[in-house]
């Protein structure tokens, strides 16, 4: 009679899942006396010949072990754009098939299907204790487990309040399900060129540490690889989308299977709109008030120009103190720099008006004094020159009333179109 260990190679991973769906459940419930039966059955399965350092037989009996992973995202907090990292709490599931853990009643079904005997005499004598047992639960490191790790992890821990939040279930068909509840701080390289109108792509990168692709193959669950907890929310960001992919890591020691989950975050813009964009726009508009003041109101126009410049400089300093540092110009830097330039240009406009109205009039007055004319004629000439200078200054103000708003409106149109519609730094992936 052929032994179980000799014929395990006939069964593939897909065969195990297909036969699991084809068979009926062992029982809808477990009787109250199932615990001693489970203990006895577990001792039988974890026999002396079992070696937890040897991986199970894989696809077609000799290929890599297929490890199926799924993630239940419980929460994402502290998306830190300064240290470029974020915190995540999740439940991680991993499933694989180990034929060494097939319960005897399931092996008997397989032996009928494949016309081979997989149940030896030692296992057959324990077949009477397997009734009404859906699965066995194991705690500890007695079995082989995949050596997965998170490549972009900075720190993390397994939740152990009350009891360690993990379990291992052994099903009759040899399928093993492990579940962990973990919290981690993961690195997230960010491109802040569109800040605060940016969309960030933060990864969760899972890889096999020691087993190469010849031994372990990581895959996502086909139905729902990623699920979210009810009431899921992220501070300062909106979870827009996510997409799981497979990958491989090629290093000097070999090629390793890996899984990549990209999470797409869009920054909440309302705070920045109210606290930064509106106040800067108001300061720019206030600086235009000087265009409606008389050219001769030097004190009022100087006070208004200097006040708006000092205010926007102070605001820009406060904005930069709270913004994430970067060696390149961000969208917010472009906005504040242009607004500061508009306010400064309004002050320069008054300087040109004052030059036309006052400086040129003083020069013309000195030239008149050099000509020998009577006093009344000189006064008439001075009044005429002053009137001409004021007309020129008012003409500059009237032009500025139209040009400055047009420039600011044009900048707004280009700015918002580029960063909201045609932004090369945005992430554009389909789920």
HUWO-V746257 format. One record per backbone hydrogen bond with DSSP energy under -0.5 kcal/mol. NH is the residue of the N-H (numbers start at 1). CO is the residue of the C=O. Records with the same first field share a line. If there is no record, write none. Layout:
NH->CO / CO
//
This chain:
7->3 / 4
8->4
10->7
11->8
16->12
17->13
18->14
19->15
20->16
21->17
22->18
23->19
34->31
37->33
38->34
39->35
40->36
41->37
42->38
43->39
44->40
45->41
46->42
47->45
50->47
54->51
55->53
58->63
59->64
61->58
62->59
63->59
65->215
67->65 / 217
68->66 / 95
69->67 / 219
70->93
71->225
72->91
73->71 / 227
74->72 / 89
75->89
76->233
77->87
80->78 / 85
81->79
84->80
85->80
86->186
87->77
88->184
89->75
90->182
91->72
92->90 / 180
93->70 / 91
94->178
95->68
96->176
98->96 / 174
99->97
101->98
102->99
103->172
106->103
107->103
108->104
109->105
110->106
111->107
112->108
113->109
114->110
115->111
116->111
118->116
120->118
124->120
125->121
126->123
127->124
129->126
130->127
133->130
134->132
136->170
138->136 / 168
148->146
149->207
151->149 / 205
153->150
154->185
155->185
157->183
159->181
163->161
165->159
166->164
167->179
168->138
169->177
170->136
171->169 / 175
172->134
174->171
176->96
177->169
178->94
179->167
180->92
181->165
182->90 / 180
183->157
184->88
185->155
186->86 / 184
187->152
188->84
192->190
195->192
197->194
200->265
202->200 / 263
204->261
206->204 / 259
207->149
208->257
209->147
213->255
215->212
216->212
217->65
219->67
221->69
227->71
229->73
232->229
237->234
238->266
240->238 / 264
241->264
243->262
245->260
247->258
249->256
250->248
251->249 / 254
254->251
256->249
258->247
259->206
260->245
261->204
262->243 / 260
263->202 / 261
264->241
265->200 / 263
266->238
267->198
268->236
273->269
274->270
275->271
276->272
277->272
278->273
280->276
281->277
282->278
283->279
284->280
285->281
286->282
287->283
288->284 / 285
289->286
290->287
291->288
292->289
293->290
297->294
298->296
301->297
302->298
303->299
304->300
305->301
306->302
307->303
308->304
309->305
310->306
311->307
312->308
313->309
314->310
315->311
316->312
317->313
318->314
319->315
320->316
321->317
322->318 / 319
323->319
331->193
332->195
334->330
335->331
336->332
337->333
338->334
339->335
340->336
341->337
342->338
343->339
344->340
345->341
346->342
347->343
348->344
349->345
350->346
351->347
352->348
353->349
354->350
355->351
356->352
357->353
358->354
359->354
360->355
362->358
363->359
364->360
365->361
366->362
367->363
368->364
369->365
370->366
371->367 / 368
373->371
378->374
379->375
380->376
381->377
382->378
383->379
384->380
385->381
386->382
387->383
388->384
389->385
390->386
391->387
392->388
393->389
394->390
395->391
396->392
397->393
398->394
399->395
400->396
401->397
402->398 / 399
403->399
404->400
406->402
407->403
408->404
409->405
410->406
411->407
412->408
413->409
414->410
415->411
416->412
417->413
418->414
419->415
420->416
421->417
422->417
423->421
424->422
426->423
//
